[in-house]
Amino acid sequence: MEKPKQDYSFWTKYKRFAGTEIMLYVIMIVGIILGILIFG
C-alpha cells in the first residue's frame, strides 16, 4: 500500500481549515435554530 505525499499535505491543510469549517457549520446551525424559534 503506497500512499502519495499529497495525502499528508492534504490532511495538514484540511486540519488547518477544519476548525473554521466547524465554526461555520455551528454558526449556520445556530442561525437556523434561532430563525425557527423567532419565526416559529
N, C-alpha and C positions, 0 to 999 in steps of 0.2 A: 504493500500500500504506500505509494509515493504521493506526498502532498506538496503542491507547489508553494513557493514562498509567498505567493499573493494572498493565501489564506491568512497568514499571520498579519500582514499589513491591513487586510480587510477587517479582521477581528479587532485590531488595535483602533482603527478608525471607527468601527461600529461601537466599541466601548466608549470612545470619546463622545459620540453623538447619541448614545443610548440614553444618557441622563437627560439631555434636552428633549429627546423624543418622548420619554416617560412623562416629563413635566408638561409637554404639550398635550398629551393624551389626558392627563389628570385635569388640566385646565379645561379641555373640551368637555370631559365628563361632568365636571362641577358646573360648567356653564349650562349644559343640557338639563341637569337636575334643577338648578336654580330657575331655568326657564319653565320647566314643568311645574314647579312649585308656585311661581308667580302667575303664570297664565292658566294654570290648572286650578 
